[in-house]
């Protein structure tokens, strides 16, 4: 009797594609992305082989045909950190390739002493992904994804990439010797937080979701029947948990007081920012110019009153794409 396959080891590699769906040549010493949770690949088909027929001579069913359009969904949970040294075309944040596959355009500024990477919503670049799990190797091509970033403690925020891509059937393979960066990611402590004029709020946690639209493309011209994916628009939403604070009058946001109920009713657009980390080349910042509170939920932590603020990160002008900026500097 052979031994069972084990789930105690896994690995992920990600590389931007030169052209959509062409995959990428993975280099274990360069393309590793440290996944904190097991990256279980959920594979599915555009057509599962089911045939028409529900009554008459086929009331007891009919044999299926082969399935078509194999694709995979895989959640990749990791921590974000900087390059640990001056940024350049080759020195990038650890999540660079998978972040641009979630619809961001990354731009490097190589001004000596102030090097940084700035990411804004854009067309994005598809990625090839290799996943090793359950002693299997999964190859995904033409991958796009959605992103959420969350933290509810003075911990390292979790970046979860919900990726979709064209998939081939898994093969048996051991996890290769993947080299991961040694930079320690920054924690959500000592953050610099502002919402309009409000800078004194005590942040308990946050959860940012891009809410990206991703659609499959049926392609009857190819043998597989699947033409890949199209990355659509996004509606970034931030759920921000803060300690309930004192009210203030018009314009309802002061340095140490805020009235989120009035701000929600008036749909006031505010500048929002918070920064994780303080060390150059290993910190990141979220900024939005038109953050609008749309809901206020009252909750508690024992005797402490809390607000969960649902904040939409909207473009500053209709048709714009400046919902948010992520900066690694």
Order of alpha helices (4+ residues) and beta strands (2+ residues): beta-beta-beta-alpha-beta-beta-beta-beta-beta-beta-beta-beta-beta-beta-beta-alpha-beta-beta-beta-beta
